[in-house]
Amino acid sequence: MSRMLIQGGRVLDPACGHDGPADVLVEDGRILEVAPGIVARDAERLEAAGCWVAPGFVDLHVHLREPGQEYKEDIASGGRAAVAGGFTAVCCMANTDPVNDDPSVTDYIRDRARQDSPTRVYPVAAATKGLDGQVMSEMVALVQAGAVAFSDDGRTIMDSGMQRRVLEYSRLVERPVMVHAEDRSLVRDGVVNEGPTATRLGLPGNPAAAETVHVARDLLLAELTGAHLHVAHVSTAGAVELIREARSRGVHVTAEVTPHHLTLSDEATLGFDTNTKMAPPLRSREDVEACRQGLADGTLDAIATDHAPHAVHEKEVEFTTAPPGVIGLETAFAVVMELVRSGCLRPMQLIAALSSNPVQVARLPGGLLKRGEPADVVVLDPERSWTYDPLKGYSKSRNSPWAGRELVGRVVATVVGGDLVYHVDRGALLP
Ligand code: DOR
């Protein structure tokens, strides 16, 4: 019997509605008790005085790059970056090489994760073969292999008839369809948000309408089919409003927003730093504010990183040719703590957006600190400041817009299934 006592912290557990001082006793990988002043002399002790103790974070949107692009990231390095960021589970996107559009690839990812990753890994399978938008993937077989959702992320299903079919079939397997909402005919060669910043930079613009047009279409198709639509990386005020309105009509829609779209506007791109290039792009200040409000009022359910590693030689090129994407697992909590400090979110709302809400979106186990639940727990110091150096991080890549920045808020410890897999003073511990 193995026991761990997480002692002296403030427990923030949105699903149980618990906010207050308490200890958490873990036994054989599961939560045994949450209460103040637990005495358990035989238990390993994890000190949490001055810290928040919360359900482990769950990231609905990461790119682990394995199989096929292990020079950028692999399941082991991405898994270590995840636990260093407090994520006890991640959903990994299908744009690997080969694409995760076949049960053999889903199996491979799950096997590798079981062997190598300290975090739980839930594969998201491709909605269409090869992410080509032409032929639907075999959803039943993919779900049987362990896929938790479907997405052609990184690409967009432009054919509305195909999108309708994908949504219809997703109902049969009761899994969400996560959409990368960018109308390619509107994006064209755009690399930054269309507007004054693009003009100043002299770079081709990607209009907000590329997102809103696509979100509007998919909301209508979700309504038509009754399927669960999940809008990935929302970046525009218009999309937030469309989702809010559709939900009020009873459409089954959930949505996520990234730490970067919550805190950086397109002005961050003015120095031509390719680590501010992502898809969708950073938007206007008004869009950032709308995303923050959308998260605060519950229109947007989850914070997801869209952790997208790229190698230095790929990013150190001119802006138009650099691949889009930034890493984000290790900085997510510290970056979004700014929303609490500015009064936009209460601590409990922030924790919900990082843990219990994503669990509900992807219908995963856990997400709460209740007796019998898996002991996936994170210990957080909301006040601790640190300077982020990607070279000292666990991701194989360094493409972060926060490199060298002082951040406030630090993951102190991460526990997965009752095992301490990360401690800020000891680093990531191998499974
Ligand atoms: O910025 C992005 N990078 N957005 C995506 O949708 C794909 C991702 C990647 O795979 O690099």
Residues whose N, C-alpha, C, O or C-beta is under 5 A from the ligand:
A	BS01	DOR	H63 D153 G154 M278 A279 A308 P324 G325
